[in-house]
Amino acid sequence: MKEQPATKGAQFEGAKNEAEAAAAVREMFDSIAPRYDLLNHLLSLSLDRVWWWRAARSFDHILRRPEARVLDICCGTGDLTLALLRRRPAAGEQVIALDFSPQMLRRGVEKFNAAGYGERVRPMEADAMRLPLPDASVDLVVSAFGFRNLANYDAALSELHRVLKPGGEVGILECNQPRGLLGRMYLLYFGRVLPWIGRRISGSAGAYSYLPASVARFPQPPEMIGRMRRAGFSGARWTRYTLGVAGLYRGIRD
């Protein structure tokens, strides 16, 4: 029998099972929600804005279709959702913005309304591992820097496969730990500098130790592509962004 990848999903110190890990992650994101956007821009040197735009542009062929149903899971405060909306026809179907952190989602709704997109978004507080959507009901599922926080990556991919229509597409924008000298510099930044800055701005010591650790545990591109293929996504591939410190995973639901 072929050996399966060792990393099952996100881990949280003290959590005994997937349910406890998910609850701890939700509580953590609720606690850092007020400073989340500021820290994202600061710690990524504002490259996150470019990454959202590139990821959204990759799906123009779907987003430009007014009838297409689009789902942004683990949407956080809605930056990728906004990037998607800017590429949608004004009369298009609402984009579903889903997150299990009520505080993150609340800030996303505030941003949607401030940008004039409030009527074009359907906010949904729910768990990405158990989507409250029918089978084969969505044309595109995307996620930006949230997928790695799910408790079981393979189960999550299966759930995305379930809600996608045949021929529908998935896009997962995630951080990546590069190799070589760049990787060592990245580890220094993520392991030492990021937690130090994060603690001082957010007041949360645990969150900004957890976040770099979650990147280090996340599967490398070849493994993640293999998981996507096993979940039933054809054409699975990874496009690297900014020297490979982030990238977009894509696949098509068979």
C-alpha positions as CSV (number, residue, x, y, z in Angstrom):
1,M,0.0,0.0,0.0
2,K,1.3,3.5,-0.9
3,E,2.4,5.4,2.2
4,Q,0.3,8.5,2.9
5,P,1.8,11.9,3.8
6,A,2.5,12.3,7.5
7,T,1.0,15.8,8.0
8,K,-2.7,15.4,8.6
9,G,-3.6,19.0,9.3
10,A,-3.2,22.0,11.5
11,Q,-2.0,21.3,15.1
12,F,-2.5,23.5,18.1
13,E,-0.5,23.1,21.3
14,G,-2.7,21.3,23.9
15,A,-5.4,20.2,21.5
16,K,-6.1,16.5,21.8
17,N,-8.1,16.0,18.6
18,E,-9.3,17.7,15.5
19,A,-12.3,19.3,17.1
20,E,-10.2,20.8,19.9
21,A,-7.6,22.1,17.3
22,A,-10.4,23.7,15.3
23,A,-11.9,25.4,18.3
24,A,-8.5,26.7,19.4
25,V,-7.7,28.1,16.0
26,R,-11.1,29.8,15.9
27,E,-10.6,31.4,19.3
28,M,-7.1,32.6,18.2
29,F,-8.4,34.3,15.1
30,D,-11.2,35.9,17.0
31,S,-8.6,37.4,19.4
32,I,-6.3,38.8,16.7
33,A,-9.1,40.0,14.4
34,P,-8.8,43.8,15.3
35,R,-5.1,43.9,14.2
36,Y,-5.1,41.2,11.6
37,D,-5.1,43.4,8.5
38,L,-2.4,45.7,9.8
39,L,-0.1,42.8,10.6
40,N,-0.8,41.0,7.3
41,H,0.3,44.0,5.3
42,L,3.2,44.8,7.6
43,L,4.6,41.3,7.9
44,S,4.3,40.6,4.1
45,L,5.7,44.0,3.2
46,S,2.3,44.5,1.5
47,L,3.0,41.7,-1.0
48,D,-0.3,40.1,0.2
49,R,-2.2,42.7,-1.9
50,V,-0.3,41.6,-5.0
51,W,-0.9,37.9,-4.2
52,W,-4.7,38.3,-3.8
53,W,-4.9,40.2,-7.1
54,R,-2.8,37.6,-9.0
55,A,-4.9,34.7,-7.5
56,A,-8.2,36.4,-8.5
57,R,-7.0,37.2,-12.0
58,S,-6.2,33.5,-12.5
59,F,-9.9,32.7,-12.4
60,D,-11.2,35.5,-14.7
61,H,-12.7,32.9,-17.1
62,I,-15.0,31.9,-14.3
63,L,-15.4,35.2,-12.5
64,R,-16.6,37.0,-15.6
65,R,-19.6,34.6,-16.0
66,P,-22.6,36.3,-14.2
67,E,-24.2,32.9,-13.3
68,A,-21.0,31.4,-11.8
69,R,-21.3,30.6,-8.1
70,V,-18.1,31.5,-6.2
71,L,-17.1,30.5,-2.7
72,D,-14.2,31.9,-0.6
73,I,-13.6,29.7,2.3
74,C,-11.6,30.8,5.4
75,C,-12.1,34.2,4.0
76,G,-10.9,36.0,7.1
77,T,-11.5,39.8,6.8
78,G,-12.3,39.4,3.1
79,D,-9.4,40.7,1.1
80,L,-9.5,37.9,-1.4
81,T,-13.3,38.2,-1.5
82,L,-12.9,41.8,-2.5
83,A,-10.3,41.0,-5.2
84,L,-12.8,38.5,-6.6
85,L,-15.7,41.0,-6.5
86,R,-13.7,43.5,-8.4
87,R,-13.6,41.1,-11.3
88,R,-17.2,40.1,-11.2
89,P,-20.1,41.6,-13.3
90,A,-22.2,43.9,-11.3
91,A,-25.3,41.8,-11.9
92,G,-23.5,38.5,-11.1
93,E,-24.3,35.9,-8.5
94,Q,-23.3,36.8,-5.0
95,V,-19.9,35.6,-3.8
96,I,-20.1,33.5,-0.7
97,A,-17.6,34.7,2.0
98,L,-17.3,31.9,4.6
99,D,-15.3,31.8,7.8
100,F,-15.8,30.1,11.2
101,S,-14.4,33.1,13.1
102,P,-17.3,35.5,13.8
103,Q,-14.9,38.4,14.6
104,M,-13.0,38.0,11.4
105,L,-16.1,37.7,9.3
106,R,-17.6,40.8,11.0
107,R,-14.7,42.9,9.9
108,G,-15.0,41.4,6.4
109,V,-18.6,42.5,6.2
110,E,-17.6,46.0,7.3
111,K,-15.0,46.2,4.5
112,F,-17.5,44.8,1.9
113,N,-20.0,47.5,2.9
114,A,-17.4,50.3,2.9
115,A,-16.3,49.3,-0.6
116,G,-19.8,49.3,-1.9
117,Y,-20.0,45.5,-2.4
118,G,-22.3,44.7,0.5
119,E,-25.2,43.5,-1.6
120,R,-23.0,41.4,-3.8
121,V,-21.6,39.2,-0.9
122,R,-23.3,36.5,1.1
123,P,-21.4,36.2,4.4
124,M,-21.6,32.8,6.0
125,E,-20.3,31.8,9.4
126,A,-19.5,28.1,9.0
127,D,-16.7,25.5,9.2
128,A,-14.9,24.8,5.9
129,M,-14.7,21.1,6.9
130,R,-18.5,20.9,6.9
131,L,-19.8,23.2,4.2
132,P,-23.5,24.0,4.4
133,L,-23.9,23.7,0.7
134,P,-25.4,21.1,-1.6
135,D,-23.3,18.7,-3.7
136,A,-22.1,20.0,-7.0
137,S,-23.4,23.5,-6.4
138,V,-20.3,25.8,-6.9
139,D,-18.2,26.7,-9.9
140,L,-15.2,28.0,-8.0
141,V,-13.8,27.6,-4.5
142,V,-10.9,29.7,-3.4
143,S,-8.9,30.3,-0.1
144,A,-6.2,32.7,0.8
145,F,-3.8,31.8,3.7
146,G,-6.5,29.9,5.6
147,F,-6.4,26.4,4.3
148,R,-3.3,25.5,6.3
149,N,-5.3,26.2,9.5
150,L,-7.8,23.4,8.8
151,A,-7.6,20.3,11.0
152,N,-7.5,17.7,8.2
153,Y,-6.2,18.7,4.8
154,D,-7.4,15.6,2.9
155,A,-10.9,15.7,4.4
156,A,-11.0,19.4,3.5
157,L,-10.1,18.7,-0.1
158,S,-12.7,16.1,-0.3
159,E,-15.3,18.5,1.0
160,L,-14.3,21.1,-1.6
161,H,-14.5,18.4,-4.3
162,R,-18.1,17.6,-3.0
163,V,-19.5,21.1,-3.4
164,L,-17.8,21.8,-6.8
165,K,-19.7,21.1,-10.0
166,P,-17.9,18.8,-12.4
167,G,-15.4,20.9,-14.2
168,G,-15.4,23.5,-11.4
169,E,-12.1,24.7,-10.1
170,V,-10.3,25.2,-6.8
171,G,-7.6,27.8,-6.0
172,I,-5.7,27.7,-2.7
173,L,-3.3,30.6,-2.1
174,E,-0.8,29.6,0.6
175,C,2.5,30.5,2.1
176,N,5.4,28.2,1.3
177,Q,8.8,27.6,3.0
178,P,11.4,27.9,0.3
179,R,14.6,25.8,0.2
180,G,18.3,26.9,0.3
181,L,19.6,30.2,1.4
182,L,16.2,31.9,0.9
183,G,14.6,29.3,3.0
184,R,17.1,29.9,5.9
185,M,16.4,33.6,5.7
186,Y,12.7,32.9,5.6
187,L,12.9,30.7,8.7
188,L,14.8,33.4,10.5
189,Y,12.1,36.0,9.7
190,F,9.1,33.7,10.3
191,G,10.6,32.1,13.4
192,R,12.1,35.1,15.2
193,V,11.1,38.5,13.6
194,L,7.4,37.8,12.9
195,P,6.5,36.5,16.4
196,W,8.4,39.4,18.0
197,I,6.5,42.0,15.9
198,G,3.2,40.1,16.1
199,R,3.3,39.9,19.9
200,R,3.9,43.6,20.2
201,I,1.2,44.8,17.9
202,S,-1.5,42.2,18.5
203,G,-0.8,41.5,22.2
204,S,-1.1,37.8,21.4
205,A,2.1,35.7,22.0
206,G,0.5,32.4,21.0
207,A,-1.0,33.5,17.7
208,Y,2.3,34.7,16.2
209,S,4.1,31.6,17.3
210,Y,1.4,29.4,15.9
211,L,1.3,31.1,12.5
212,P,4.9,30.5,11.4
213,A,4.8,27.0,12.8
214,S,1.7,26.4,10.7
215,V,3.6,27.4,7.6
216,A,6.5,25.1,8.5
217,R,4.1,22.1,8.9
218,F,2.2,22.8,5.7
219,P,3.0,20.3,2.9
220,Q,5.5,21.3,0.3
221,P,4.1,21.8,-3.3
222,P,4.8,18.2,-4.6
223,E,3.0,16.7,-1.6
224,M,0.1,19.1,-1.7
225,I,-0.4,18.5,-5.4
226,G,-0.4,14.7,-4.7
227,R,-3.1,15.3,-2.1
228,M,-5.2,17.2,-4.6
229,R,-4.9,14.5,-7.2
230,R,-6.0,11.8,-4.7
231,A,-9.0,14.0,-3.8
232,G,-10.1,13.9,-7.4
233,F,-8.7,17.1,-8.8
234,S,-7.1,16.9,-12.3
235,G,-4.6,19.3,-13.6
236,A,-3.3,20.0,-10.1
237,R,-0.4,22.4,-10.1
238,W,1.3,25.1,-8.2
239,T,2.3,28.6,-9.4
240,R,4.9,30.2,-7.2
241,Y,4.7,33.8,-6.2
242,T,7.6,36.1,-5.0
243,L,10.5,33.6,-5.2
244,G,8.3,30.8,-3.8
245,V,7.4,32.3,-0.4
246,A,3.8,31.9,-1.5
247,G,2.0,30.3,-4.3
248,L,-1.4,29.3,-5.8
249,Y,-2.5,25.7,-6.0
250,R,-5.1,25.0,-8.7
251,G,-7.1,22.0,-9.8
252,I,-10.2,21.0,-11.7
253,R,-12.9,18.8,-10.2
254,D,-13.2,15.6,-12.2
